[in-house]
Amino acid sequence: MKWPDALQEIIDEFKEIEDQFEKLEILMDFSTEVDELPTSDWNDETLVKGCQSVAHVKIDINDGKVWLKSAADAKMVQGLQGILTIAINGNGVNEVLALTPEFAEEAGILNSLTPSRSNGFRTMFDMIQLMVRRSQ
């Protein structure tokens, strides 16, 4: 699949890394890319159910562009959210809905995670997609 340029850069960066621990370190570095959702906005609707950590996501659509705000209690999960922020923020609804979680597989990110963290990522991705669909 042809990914947006910013996402392709992330995929290429992860593909160059062979050491699993180094991949996890890079993943955690992406936690700084999050447009942070303040804890005062955390609620049952923003909670990612099924995630091993406490994670929250919220979608706003302004002028046809999608914006993700998120936060988590684990830096690794927040790193995944940071990558999703790069993939989503400022893109149109149709572009966001065309994304699939396969980019994380192609990059080898999910292989570095425990099965529960990998499942949590997919749950978070699906929740974001559902939020975008409902906001149309």
C-alpha positions as CSV (number, residue, x, y, z in Angstrom):
1,M,0.0,0.0,0.0
2,K,1.1,3.6,-0.6
3,W,1.3,5.4,2.7
4,P,1.3,9.1,3.3
5,D,4.9,10.5,3.2
6,A,5.2,11.1,7.0
7,L,4.0,7.6,7.7
8,Q,6.3,6.1,5.1
9,E,9.2,7.8,6.8
10,I,8.3,6.2,10.1
11,I,7.9,2.8,8.5
12,D,11.3,3.2,6.8
13,E,12.9,4.3,10.1
14,F,11.6,1.2,11.9
15,K,12.6,-1.2,9.1
16,E,16.2,-0.1,9.4
17,I,16.3,-1.1,13.1
18,E,17.0,-4.8,13.7
19,D,17.3,-4.7,17.5
20,Q,13.9,-5.1,19.2
21,F,14.9,-3.0,22.2
22,E,16.0,-0.2,20.0
23,K,12.7,-0.3,18.2
24,L,10.9,0.1,21.6
25,E,13.2,3.0,22.5
26,I,12.4,4.7,19.2
27,L,8.7,4.0,19.8
28,M,8.8,5.7,23.2
29,D,10.5,8.7,21.6
30,F,7.3,9.2,19.5
31,S,5.4,9.9,22.8
32,T,6.4,13.5,22.4
33,E,4.4,13.8,19.1
34,V,1.1,13.4,21.0
35,D,-1.3,16.3,21.0
36,E,-2.1,15.7,24.7
37,L,-5.6,15.2,25.9
38,P,-5.8,16.7,29.3
39,T,-6.9,14.4,32.1
40,S,-9.9,16.7,32.8
41,D,-11.2,15.5,29.4
42,W,-10.8,11.8,30.1
43,N,-14.1,10.0,30.3
44,D,-15.7,6.7,29.4
45,E,-16.2,7.8,25.8
46,T,-12.4,8.6,25.4
47,L,-11.2,5.5,27.2
48,V,-9.6,2.8,25.0
49,K,-11.3,-0.3,26.4
50,G,-9.2,-3.4,26.1
51,C,-5.9,-1.6,26.3
52,Q,-3.5,-2.9,28.9
53,S,-2.7,0.6,30.0
54,V,-5.0,3.5,30.7
55,A,-5.3,5.2,27.3
56,H,-7.6,7.9,26.0
57,V,-8.3,9.2,22.5
58,K,-10.5,12.0,21.2
59,I,-11.2,13.1,17.6
60,D,-12.1,16.6,16.4
61,I,-12.9,17.4,12.9
62,N,-12.4,21.0,11.8
63,D,-12.9,22.2,8.2
64,G,-12.9,18.6,7.0
65,K,-9.5,17.9,8.7
66,V,-9.1,15.3,11.5
67,W,-7.2,16.1,14.7
68,L,-6.4,13.4,17.3
69,K,-5.8,14.2,21.0
70,S,-4.7,11.4,23.2
71,A,-2.9,10.4,26.4
72,A,-1.8,7.3,28.2
73,D,-0.2,6.3,31.5
74,A,2.5,4.3,29.7
75,K,5.2,5.9,27.5
76,M,5.1,3.0,25.1
77,V,1.4,3.4,24.5
78,Q,1.8,7.1,24.2
79,G,4.5,6.4,21.6
80,L,1.9,4.5,19.5
81,Q,-0.4,7.4,20.0
82,G,2.3,9.7,18.7
83,I,2.7,7.7,15.5
84,L,-1.1,7.8,15.1
85,T,-1.0,11.5,15.6
86,I,1.5,11.9,12.8
87,A,-0.6,9.6,10.6
88,I,-3.9,11.4,11.3
89,N,-3.5,15.0,12.2
90,G,-4.4,17.5,9.5
91,N,-5.6,14.9,7.0
92,G,-9.0,14.7,5.5
93,V,-11.7,12.3,6.8
94,N,-11.4,10.1,3.7
95,E,-7.6,9.9,4.0
96,V,-7.9,8.9,7.7
97,L,-10.6,6.3,7.0
98,A,-8.3,4.8,4.2
99,L,-5.6,4.1,6.7
100,T,-5.2,0.5,8.0
101,P,-3.2,-0.8,10.9
102,E,-1.0,-2.7,8.5
103,F,1.4,0.2,8.5
104,A,2.5,-0.8,12.0
105,E,3.0,-4.4,10.8
106,E,5.0,-3.3,7.8
107,A,7.2,-1.2,10.1
108,G,7.7,-4.2,12.4
109,I,6.4,-2.2,15.4
110,L,3.8,-4.7,16.4
111,N,6.3,-7.6,16.4
112,S,8.2,-5.7,19.1
113,L,5.2,-5.5,21.4
114,T,3.6,-8.1,23.7
115,P,0.4,-9.6,22.2
116,S,-1.7,-7.6,24.7
117,R,0.0,-4.3,23.6
118,S,-0.4,-5.2,20.0
119,N,-4.1,-5.9,20.5
120,G,-4.4,-2.6,22.4
121,F,-3.0,-0.8,19.4
122,R,-5.5,-2.4,17.1
123,T,-8.3,-1.6,19.5
124,M,-7.2,2.0,19.7
125,F,-6.8,2.3,15.9
126,D,-10.3,0.8,15.4
127,M,-11.8,3.2,18.1
128,I,-10.3,6.2,16.3
129,Q,-11.7,5.0,12.9
130,L,-15.1,4.6,14.5
131,M,-15.0,8.0,16.0
132,V,-14.1,9.5,12.7
133,R,-16.9,7.7,10.9
134,R,-19.4,8.8,13.6
135,S,-18.3,12.5,13.3
136,Q,-19.1,12.7,9.6
